[in-house]
Amino acid sequence: MITVTITENGLTVDGHAGYAEIGKDIVCAAVSSLTQGLIHSLKALTDDEISYRVASGHAEITYKDLSERGKLLVDSFFIAVSDIQLTYGDDYVKIGAERA
């Protein structure tokens, strides 16, 4: 299962969906593409300072004081990930928030 967690200063994406075998898992591919797209969009389309770490089955993006454009990009990411969750179910993608 992929777990997407948002905090006040960032988000993490952990795990593998397990929807299909490696290399054919469309759920993993979709969430990975959205995550990479968010990182590249935040860097290219905003002046926001972010840091990130990406490894197999894990991505972590941290930020502080996002601009309105940065917030819009993060919101767009969550709308798209939520659509994947609705389509394929909680067995493959789970979204949550951590409170400080």
Backbone atoms as SQL, in Angstrom:
CREATE TABLE atoms (id INTEGER PRIMARY KEY, chain TEXT, resi INTEGER, resn TEXT, atom TEXT, x REAL, y REAL, z REAL);
INSERT INTO atoms VALUES
  (1, 'A', 1, 'MET', 'N', 0.842, -1.181, 0.000),
  (2, 'A', 1, 'MET', 'CA', 0.000, 0.000, 0.000),
  (3, 'A', 1, 'MET', 'C', 0.884, 1.241, 0.000),
  (4, 'A', 2, 'ILE', 'N', 0.453, 2.250, -0.720),
  (5, 'A', 2, 'ILE', 'CA', 1.110, 3.553, -0.713),
  (6, 'A', 2, 'ILE', 'C', 0.406, 4.422, 0.323),
  (7, 'A', 3, 'THR', 'N', 1.195, 5.020, 1.192),
  (8, 'A', 3, 'THR', 'CA', 0.650, 5.944, 2.185),
  (9, 'A', 3, 'THR', 'C', 1.168, 7.339, 1.880),
  (10, 'A', 4, 'VAL', 'N', 0.238, 8.271, 1.684),
  (11, 'A', 4, 'VAL', 'CA', 0.575, 9.669, 1.445),
  (12, 'A', 4, 'VAL', 'C', 0.187, 10.435, 2.707),
  (13, 'A', 5, 'THR', 'N', 1.175, 11.106, 3.297),
  (14, 'A', 5, 'THR', 'CA', 0.935, 11.830, 4.548),
  (15, 'A', 5, 'THR', 'C', 1.367, 13.275, 4.386),
  (16, 'A', 6, 'ILE', 'N', 0.488, 14.179, 4.759),
  (17, 'A', 6, 'ILE', 'CA', 0.812, 15.599, 4.720),
  (18, 'A', 6, 'ILE', 'C', 1.022, 16.085, 6.146),
  (19, 'A', 7, 'THR', 'N', 1.999, 16.950, 6.295),
  (20, 'A', 7, 'THR', 'CA', 2.251, 17.617, 7.569),
  (21, 'A', 7, 'THR', 'C', 2.213, 19.121, 7.309),
  (22, 'A', 8, 'GLU', 'N', 2.406, 19.884, 8.336),
  (23, 'A', 8, 'GLU', 'CA', 2.395, 21.340, 8.184),
  (24, 'A', 8, 'GLU', 'C', 3.515, 21.811, 7.254),
  (25, 'A', 9, 'ASN', 'N', 4.645, 21.098, 7.267),
  (26, 'A', 9, 'ASN', 'CA', 5.808, 21.538, 6.497),
  (27, 'A', 9, 'ASN', 'C', 6.236, 20.573, 5.405),
  (28, 'A', 10, 'GLY', 'N', 5.329, 19.739, 4.924),
  (29, 'A', 10, 'GLY', 'CA', 5.718, 18.863, 3.841),
  (30, 'A', 10, 'GLY', 'C', 4.803, 17.678, 3.670),
  (31, 'A', 11, 'LEU', 'N', 5.285, 16.711, 2.903),
  (32, 'A', 11, 'LEU', 'CA', 4.528, 15.495, 2.679),
  (33, 'A', 11, 'LEU', 'C', 5.479, 14.343, 2.422),
  (34, 'A', 12, 'THR', 'N', 4.986, 13.142, 2.695),
  (35, 'A', 12, 'THR', 'CA', 5.732, 11.931, 2.397),
  (36, 'A', 12, 'THR', 'C', 4.842, 10.978, 1.616),
  (37, 'A', 13, 'VAL', 'N', 5.483, 10.207, 0.768),
  (38, 'A', 13, 'VAL', 'CA', 4.825, 9.153, 0.011),
  (39, 'A', 13, 'VAL', 'C', 5.643, 7.895, 0.277),
  (40, 'A', 14, 'ASP', 'N', 5.021, 6.883, 0.892),
  (41, 'A', 14, 'ASP', 'CA', 5.742, 5.675, 1.287),
  (42, 'A', 14, 'ASP', 'C', 5.052, 4.425, 0.782),
  (43, 'A', 15, 'GLY', 'N', 5.854, 3.468, 0.366),
  (44, 'A', 15, 'GLY', 'CA', 5.348, 2.144, 0.052),
  (45, 'A', 15, 'GLY', 'C', 5.143, 1.897, -1.429),
  (46, 'A', 16, 'HIS', 'N', 4.652, 0.720, -1.705),
  (47, 'A', 16, 'HIS', 'CA', 4.317, 0.294, -3.063),
  (48, 'A', 16, 'HIS', 'C', 2.871, -0.167, -3.053),
  (49, 'A', 17, 'ALA', 'N', 2.156, 0.105, -4.112),
  (50, 'A', 17, 'ALA', 'CA', 0.728, -0.193, -4.143),
  (51, 'A', 17, 'ALA', 'C', 0.445, -1.690, -4.071),
  (52, 'A', 18, 'GLY', 'N', 1.201, -2.495, -4.766),
  (53, 'A', 18, 'GLY', 'CA', 0.909, -3.919, -4.808),
  (54, 'A', 18, 'GLY', 'C', -0.285, -4.248, -5.679),
  (55, 'A', 19, 'TYR', 'N', -0.633, -3.350, -6.577),
  (56, 'A', 19, 'TYR', 'CA', -1.763, -3.566, -7.478),
  (57, 'A', 19, 'TYR', 'C', -1.424, -4.606, -8.547),
  (58, 'A', 20, 'ALA', 'N', -0.174, -4.609, -8.989),
  (59, 'A', 20, 'ALA', 'CA', 0.289, -5.547, -10.007),
  (60, 'A', 20, 'ALA', 'C', 1.782, -5.777, -9.785),
  (61, 'A', 21, 'GLU', 'N', 2.364, -6.654, -10.569),
  (62, 'A', 21, 'GLU', 'CA', 3.789, -6.933, -10.417),
  (63, 'A', 21, 'GLU', 'C', 4.611, -5.695, -10.764),
  (64, 'A', 22, 'ILE', 'N', 5.829, -5.667, -10.215),
  (65, 'A', 22, 'ILE', 'CA', 6.732, -4.538, -10.454),
  (66, 'A', 22, 'ILE', 'C', 6.925, -4.356, -11.957),
  (67, 'A', 23, 'GLY', 'N', 6.840, -3.131, -12.388),
  (68, 'A', 23, 'GLY', 'CA', 6.965, -2.811, -13.800),
  (69, 'A', 23, 'GLY', 'C', 5.634, -2.730, -14.526),
  (70, 'A', 24, 'LYS', 'N', 4.590, -3.248, -13.889),
  (71, 'A', 24, 'LYS', 'CA', 3.255, -3.217, -14.496),
  (72, 'A', 24, 'LYS', 'C', 2.214, -2.622, -13.562),
  (73, 'A', 25, 'ASP', 'N', 2.666, -2.057, -12.459),
  (74, 'A', 25, 'ASP', 'CA', 1.763, -1.539, -11.433),
  (75, 'A', 25, 'ASP', 'C', 1.368, -0.108, -11.787),
  (76, 'A', 26, 'ILE', 'N', 0.177, 0.034, -12.378),
  (77, 'A', 26, 'ILE', 'CA', -0.257, 1.357, -12.837),
  (78, 'A', 26, 'ILE', 'C', -0.546, 2.307, -11.677),
  (79, 'A', 27, 'VAL', 'N', -0.928, 1.785, -10.528),
  (80, 'A', 27, 'VAL', 'CA', -1.194, 2.648, -9.372),
  (81, 'A', 27, 'VAL', 'C', 0.118, 3.246, -8.874),
  (82, 'A', 28, 'CYS', 'N', 1.143, 2.412, -8.728),
  (83, 'A', 28, 'CYS', 'CA', 2.463, 2.915, -8.318),
  (84, 'A', 28, 'CYS', 'C', 2.985, 3.939, -9.325),
  (85, 'A', 29, 'ALA', 'N', 2.848, 3.609, -10.598),
  (86, 'A', 29, 'ALA', 'CA', 3.345, 4.504, -11.642),
  (87, 'A', 29, 'ALA', 'C', 2.637, 5.855, -11.592),
  (88, 'A', 30, 'ALA', 'N', 1.342, 5.825, -11.373),
  (89, 'A', 30, 'ALA', 'CA', 0.574, 7.073, -11.335),
  (90, 'A', 30, 'ALA', 'C', 0.989, 7.947, -10.151),
  (91, 'A', 31, 'VAL', 'N', 1.075, 7.346, -8.968),
  (92, 'A', 31, 'VAL', 'CA', 1.438, 8.125, -7.781),
  (93, 'A', 31, 'VAL', 'C', 2.883, 8.619, -7.894),
  (94, 'A', 32, 'SER', 'N', 3.764, 7.792, -8.410),
  (95, 'A', 32, 'SER', 'CA', 5.159, 8.207, -8.604),
  (96, 'A', 32, 'SER', 'C', 5.251, 9.384, -9.569),
  (97, 'A', 33, 'SER', 'N', 4.511, 9.318, -10.658),
  (98, 'A', 33, 'SER', 'CA', 4.520, 10.413, -11.629),
  (99, 'A', 33, 'SER', 'C', 3.993, 11.704, -11.029),
  (100, 'A', 34, 'LEU', 'N', 2.925, 11.599, -10.263),
  (101, 'A', 34, 'LEU', 'CA', 2.382, 12.798, -9.613),
  (102, 'A', 34, 'LEU', 'C', 3.377, 13.392, -8.624),
  (103, 'A', 35, 'THR', 'N', 4.046, 12.531, -7.876),
  (104, 'A', 35, 'THR', 'CA', 5.014, 13.003, -6.881),
  (105, 'A', 35, 'THR', 'C', 6.192, 13.689, -7.552),
  (106, 'A', 36, 'GLN', 'N', 6.756, 13.055, -8.583),
  (107, 'A', 36, 'GLN', 'CA', 7.865, 13.670, -9.319),
  (108, 'A', 36, 'GLN', 'C', 7.406, 14.971, -9.973),
  (109, 'A', 37, 'GLY', 'N', 6.199, 14.971, -10.504),
  (110, 'A', 37, 'GLY', 'CA', 5.659, 16.186, -11.120),
  (111, 'A', 37, 'GLY', 'C', 5.519, 17.324, -10.124),
  (112, 'A', 38, 'LEU', 'N', 5.098, 17.001, -8.904),
  (113, 'A', 38, 'LEU', 'CA', 4.987, 18.035, -7.869),
  (114, 'A', 38, 'LEU', 'C', 6.345, 18.625, -7.552),
  (115, 'A', 39, 'ILE', 'N', 7.341, 17.775, -7.379),
  (116, 'A', 39, 'ILE', 'CA', 8.690, 18.268, -7.076),
  (117, 'A', 39, 'ILE', 'C', 9.178, 19.195, -8.182),
  (118, 'A', 40, 'HIS', 'N', 9.080, 18.730, -9.420),
  (119, 'A', 40, 'HIS', 'CA', 9.576, 19.529, -10.548),
  (120, 'A', 40, 'HIS', 'C', 8.773, 20.817, -10.729),
  (121, 'A', 41, 'SER', 'N', 7.468, 20.751, -10.494),
  (122, 'A', 41, 'SER', 'CA', 6.628, 21.945, -10.631),
  (123, 'A', 41, 'SER', 'C', 6.939, 22.975, -9.553),
  (124, 'A', 42, 'LEU', 'N', 7.117, 22.518, -8.313),
  (125, 'A', 42, 'LEU', 'CA', 7.470, 23.457, -7.245),
  (126, 'A', 42, 'LEU', 'C', 8.796, 24.152, -7.545),
  (127, 'A', 43, 'LYS', 'N', 9.748, 23.390, -8.089),
  (128, 'A', 43, 'LYS', 'CA', 11.049, 23.977, -8.416),
  (129, 'A', 43, 'LYS', 'C', 10.977, 24.913, -9.621),
  (130, 'A', 44, 'ALA', 'N', 10.221, 24.549, -10.636),
  (131, 'A', 44, 'ALA', 'CA', 10.200, 25.309, -11.881),
  (132, 'A', 44, 'ALA', 'C', 9.218, 26.478, -11.879),
  (133, 'A', 45, 'LEU', 'N', 8.137, 26.352, -11.150),
  (134, 'A', 45, 'LEU', 'CA', 7.063, 27.335, -11.256),
  (135, 'A', 45, 'LEU', 'C', 6.919, 28.254, -10.055),
  (136, 'A', 46, 'THR', 'N', 7.751, 28.032, -9.029),
  (137, 'A', 46, 'THR', 'CA', 7.697, 28.902, -7.849),
  (138, 'A', 46, 'THR', 'C', 9.112, 29.272, -7.425),
  (139, 'A', 47, 'ASP', 'N', 9.191, 30.234, -6.556),
  (140, 'A', 47, 'ASP', 'CA', 10.458, 30.579, -5.915),
  (141, 'A', 47, 'ASP', 'C', 10.525, 29.978, -4.515),
  (142, 'A', 48, 'ASP', 'N', 9.595, 29.086, -4.205),
  (143, 'A', 48, 'ASP', 'CA', 9.550, 28.464, -2.884),
  (144, 'A', 48, 'ASP', 'C', 10.801, 27.618, -2.657),
  (145, 'A', 49, 'GLU', 'N', 11.259, 27.627, -1.424),
  (146, 'A', 49, 'GLU', 'CA', 12.398, 26.795, -1.054),
  (147, 'A', 49, 'GLU', 'C', 11.871, 25.444, -0.580),
  (148, 'A', 50, 'ILE', 'N', 12.272, 24.399, -1.285),
  (149, 'A', 50, 'ILE', 'CA', 11.876, 23.056, -0.904),
  (150, 'A', 50, 'ILE', 'C', 13.121, 22.180, -0.819),
  (151, 'A', 51, 'SER', 'N', 13.000, 21.112, -0.080),
  (152, 'A', 51, 'SER', 'CA', 14.014, 20.064, -0.129),
  (153, 'A', 51, 'SER', 'C', 13.252, 18.765, -0.334),
  (154, 'A', 52, 'TYR', 'N', 13.925, 17.796, -0.903),
  (155, 'A', 52, 'TYR', 'CA', 13.251, 16.538, -1.181),
  (156, 'A', 52, 'TYR', 'C', 14.259, 15.402, -1.211),
  (157, 'A', 53, 'ARG', 'N', 13.732, 14.222, -0.987),
  (158, 'A', 53, 'ARG', 'CA', 14.521, 12.993, -1.050),
  (159, 'A', 53, 'ARG', 'C', 13.629, 11.942, -1.685),
  (160, 'A', 54, 'VAL', 'N', 14.150, 11.294, -2.708),
  (161, 'A', 54, 'VAL', 'CA', 13.391, 10.265, -3.413),
  (162, 'A', 54, 'VAL', 'C', 14.219, 8.989, -3.456),
  (163, 'A', 55, 'ALA', 'N', 13.606, 7.882, -3.070),
  (164, 'A', 55, 'ALA', 'CA', 14.225, 6.564, -3.136),
  (165, 'A', 55, 'ALA', 'C', 13.121, 5.574, -3.504),
  (166, 'A', 56, 'SER', 'N', 13.485, 4.361, -3.785),
  (167, 'A', 56, 'SER', 'CA', 12.490, 3.351, -4.124),
  (168, 'A', 56, 'SER', 'C', 11.477, 3.215, -2.992),
  (169, 'A', 57, 'GLY', 'N', 10.223, 3.467, -3.308),
  (170, 'A', 57, 'GLY', 'CA', 9.162, 3.337, -2.317),
  (171, 'A', 57, 'GLY', 'C', 9.073, 4.457, -1.309),
  (172, 'A', 58, 'HIS', 'N', 9.795, 5.540, -1.541),
  (173, 'A', 58, 'HIS', 'CA', 9.755, 6.639, -0.577),
  (174, 'A', 58, 'HIS', 'C', 10.060, 7.971, -1.267),
  (175, 'A', 59, 'ALA', 'N', 9.274, 8.968, -0.932),
  (176, 'A', 59, 'ALA', 'CA', 9.562, 10.348, -1.342),
  (177, 'A', 59, 'ALA', 'C', 9.170, 11.249, -0.189),
  (178, 'A', 60, 'GLU', 'N', 10.015, 12.214, 0.076),
  (179, 'A', 60, 'GLU', 'CA', 9.758, 13.173, 1.143),
  (180, 'A', 60, 'GLU', 'C', 10.031, 14.566, 0.596),
  (181, 'A', 61, 'ILE', 'N', 9.058, 15.449, 0.736),
  (182, 'A', 61, 'ILE', 'CA', 9.193, 16.835, 0.293),
  (183, 'A', 61, 'ILE', 'C', 8.949, 17.710, 1.509),
  (184, 'A', 62, 'THR', 'N', 9.875, 18.613, 1.791),
  (185, 'A', 62, 'THR', 'CA', 9.686, 19.540, 2.906),
  (186, 'A', 62, 'THR', 'C', 9.717, 20.967, 2.378),
  (187, 'A', 63, 'TYR', 'N', 8.945, 21.808, 3.041),
  (188, 'A', 63, 'TYR', 'CA', 8.852, 23.209, 2.645),
  (189, 'A', 63, 'TYR', 'C', 8.369, 24.020, 3.839),
  (190, 'A', 64, 'LYS', 'N', 8.535, 25.323, 3.729),
  (191, 'A', 64, 'LYS', 'CA', 7.990, 26.258, 4.707),
  (192, 'A', 64, 'LYS', 'C', 7.423, 27.438, 3.944),
  (193, 'A', 65, 'ASP', 'N', 6.364, 28.002, 4.445),
  (194, 'A', 65, 'ASP', 'CA', 5.799, 29.229, 3.882),
  (195, 'A', 65, 'ASP', 'C', 5.628, 29.158, 2.374),
  (196, 'A', 66, 'LEU', 'N', 4.846, 28.196, 1.903),
  (197, 'A', 66, 'LEU', 'CA', 4.595, 28.095, 0.471),
  (198, 'A', 66, 'LEU', 'C', 3.869, 29.328, -0.043),
  (199, 'A', 67, 'SER', 'N', 4.210, 29.712, -1.236),
  (200, 'A', 67, 'SER', 'CA', 3.495, 30.782, -1.921),
  (201, 'A', 67, 'SER', 'C', 2.099, 30.273, -2.300),
  (202, 'A', 68, 'GLU', 'N', 1.255, 31.161, -2.744),
  (203, 'A', 68, 'GLU', 'CA', -0.078, 30.751, -3.192),
  (204, 'A', 68, 'GLU', 'C', 0.037, 29.762, -4.350),
  (205, 'A', 69, 'ARG', 'N', 0.971, 29.986, -5.243),
  (206, 'A', 69, 'ARG', 'CA', 1.182, 29.072, -6.365),
  (207, 'A', 69, 'ARG', 'C', 1.644, 27.704, -5.854),
  (208, 'A', 70, 'GLY', 'N', 2.548, 27.702, -4.880),
  (209, 'A', 70, 'GLY', 'CA', 3.011, 26.450, -4.290),
  (210, 'A', 70, 'GLY', 'C', 1.879, 25.693, -3.626),
  (211, 'A', 71, 'LYS', 'N', 1.024, 26.409, -2.886),
  (212, 'A', 71, 'LYS', 'CA', -0.129, 25.773, -2.245),
  (213, 'A', 71, 'LYS', 'C', -1.070, 25.180, -3.280),
  (214, 'A', 72, 'LEU', 'N', -1.269, 25.887, -4.384),
  (215, 'A', 72, 'LEU', 'CA', -2.125, 25.394, -5.459),
  (216, 'A', 72, 'LEU', 'C', -1.564, 24.103, -6.058),
  (217, 'A', 73, 'LEU', 'N', -0.255, 24.051, -6.252),
  (218, 'A', 73, 'LEU', 'CA', 0.371, 22.843, -6.787),
  (219, 'A', 73, 'LEU', 'C', 0.215, 21.665, -5.832),
  (220, 'A', 74, 'VAL', 'N', 0.411, 21.895, -4.533),
  (221, 'A', 74, 'VAL', 'CA', 0.244, 20.826, -3.544),
  (222, 'A', 74, 'VAL', 'C', -1.221, 20.385, -3.503),
  (223, 'A', 75, 'ASP', 'N', -2.152, 21.336, -3.537),
  (224, 'A', 75, 'ASP', 'CA', -3.575, 20.985, -3.555),
  (225, 'A', 75, 'ASP', 'C', -3.923, 20.159, -4.791),
  (226, 'A', 76, 'SER', 'N', -3.377, 20.536, -5.925),
  (227, 'A', 76, 'SER', 'CA', -3.613, 19.795, -7.162),
  (228, 'A', 76, 'SER', 'C', -3.092, 18.365, -7.053),
  (229, 'A', 77, 'PHE', 'N', -1.911, 18.191, -6.451),
  (230, 'A', 77, 'PHE', 'CA', -1.350, 16.869, -6.212),
  (231, 'A', 77, 'PHE', 'C', -2.322, 16.026, -5.391),
  (232, 'A', 78, 'PHE', 'N', -2.857, 16.592, -4.320),
  (233, 'A', 78, 'PHE', 'CA', -3.750, 15.829, -3.458),
  (234, 'A', 78, 'PHE', 'C', -5.082, 15.514, -4.122),
  (235, 'A', 79, 'ILE', 'N', -5.573, 16.390, -4.954),
  (236, 'A', 79, 'ILE', 'CA', -6.792, 16.082, -5.707),
  (237, 'A', 79, 'ILE', 'C', -6.547, 14.880, -6.612),
  (238, 'A', 80, 'ALA', 'N', -5.424, 14.886, -7.317),
  (239, 'A', 80, 'ALA', 'CA', -5.110, 13.790, -8.233),
  (240, 'A', 80, 'ALA', 'C', -4.870, 12.477, -7.482),
  (241, 'A', 81, 'VAL', 'N', -4.129, 12.512, -6.368),
  (242, 'A', 81, 'VAL', 'CA', -3.895, 11.297, -5.585),
  (243, 'A', 81, 'VAL', 'C', -5.215, 10.790, -4.992),
  (244, 'A', 82, 'SER', 'N', -6.075, 11.707, -4.577),
  (245, 'A', 82, 'SER', 'CA', -7.388, 11.315, -4.047),
  (246, 'A', 82, 'SER', 'C', -8.221, 10.628, -5.116),
  (247, 'A', 83, 'ASP', 'N', -8.132, 11.098, -6.351),
  (248, 'A', 83, 'ASP', 'CA', -8.842, 10.442, -7.456),
  (249, 'A', 83, 'ASP', 'C', -8.348, 9.014, -7.643),
  (250, 'A', 84, 'ILE', 'N', -7.039, 8.803, -7.526),
  (251, 'A', 84, 'ILE', 'CA', -6.487, 7.453, -7.640),
  (252, 'A', 84, 'ILE', 'C', -7.004, 6.585, -6.493),
  (253, 'A', 85, 'GLN', 'N', -7.016, 7.147, -5.281),
  (254, 'A', 85, 'GLN', 'CA', -7.535, 6.412, -4.127),
  (255, 'A', 85, 'GLN', 'C', -8.999, 6.032, -4.338),
  (256, 'A', 86, 'LEU', 'N', -9.804, 6.959, -4.829),
  (257, 'A', 86, 'LEU', 'CA', -11.220, 6.675, -5.061),
  (258, 'A', 86, 'LEU', 'C', -11.414, 5.611, -6.131),
  (259, 'A', 87, 'THR', 'N', -10.582, 5.640, -7.149),
  (260, 'A', 87, 'THR', 'CA', -10.717, 4.694, -8.250),
  (261, 'A', 87, 'THR', 'C', -10.268, 3.289, -7.864),
  (262, 'A', 88, 'TYR', 'N', -9.128, 3.192, -7.159),
  (263, 'A', 88, 'TYR', 'CA', -8.540, 1.881, -6.883),
  (264, 'A', 88, 'TYR', 'C', -8.726, 1.406, -5.450),
  (265, 'A', 89, 'GLY', 'N', -9.058, 2.297, -4.542),
  (266, 'A', 89, 'GLY', 'CA', -9.399, 1.899, -3.179),
  (267, 'A', 89, 'GLY', 'C', -8.287, 2.034, -2.154),
  (268, 'A', 90, 'ASP', 'N', -8.708, 1.958, -0.895),
  (269, 'A', 90, 'ASP', 'CA', -7.815, 2.107, 0.255),
  (270, 'A', 90, 'ASP', 'C', -6.815, 0.960, 0.396),
  (271, 'A', 91, 'ASP', 'N', -7.040, -0.138, -0.289),
  (272, 'A', 91, 'ASP', 'CA', -6.079, -1.242, -0.227),
  (273, 'A', 91, 'ASP', 'C', -4.781, -0.885, -0.939),
  (274, 'A', 92, 'TYR', 'N', -4.828, 0.125, -1.818),
  (275, 'A', 92, 'TYR', 'CA', -3.658, 0.483, -2.616),
  (276, 'A', 92, 'TYR', 'C', -3.088, 1.859, -2.286),
  (277, 'A', 93, 'VAL', 'N', -3.955, 2.809, -1.940),
  (278, 'A', 93, 'VAL', 'CA', -3.511, 4.173, -1.619),
  (279, 'A', 93, 'VAL', 'C', -4.279, 4.663, -0.402),
  (280, 'A', 94, 'LYS', 'N', -3.551, 5.166, 0.578),
  (281, 'A', 94, 'LYS', 'CA', -4.168, 5.733, 1.787),
  (282, 'A', 94, 'LYS', 'C', -3.597, 7.133, 1.975),
  (283, 'A', 95, 'ILE', 'N', -4.462, 8.087, 2.258),
  (284, 'A', 95, 'ILE', 'CA', -4.054, 9.483, 2.435),
  (285, 'A', 95, 'ILE', 'C', -4.390, 9.896, 3.860),
  (286, 'A', 96, 'GLY', 'N', -3.435, 10.579, 4.501),
  (287, 'A', 96, 'GLY', 'CA', -3.662, 11.021, 5.865),
  (288, 'A', 96, 'GLY', 'C', -2.912, 12.292, 6.167),
  (289, 'A', 97, 'ALA', 'N', -3.143, 12.811, 7.357),
  (290, 'A', 97, 'ALA', 'CA', -2.466, 14.034, 7.814),
  (291, 'A', 97, 'ALA', 'C', -1.922, 13.792, 9.209),
  (292, 'A', 98, 'GLU', 'N', -0.765, 14.367, 9.457),
  (293, 'A', 98, 'GLU', 'CA', -0.169, 14.332, 10.790),
  (294, 'A', 98, 'GLU', 'C', -0.364, 15.686, 11.435),
  (295, 'A', 99, 'ARG', 'N', -0.805, 15.664, 12.643),
  (296, 'A', 99, 'ARG', 'CA', -0.974, 16.905, 13.403),
  (297, 'A', 99, 'ARG', 'C', 0.292, 17.168, 14.212),
  (298, 'A', 100, 'ALA', 'N', 0.657, 18.428, 14.300),
  (299, 'A', 100, 'ALA', 'CA', 1.856, 18.803, 15.070),
  (300, 'A', 100, 'ALA', 'C', 1.599, 18.712, 16.547);
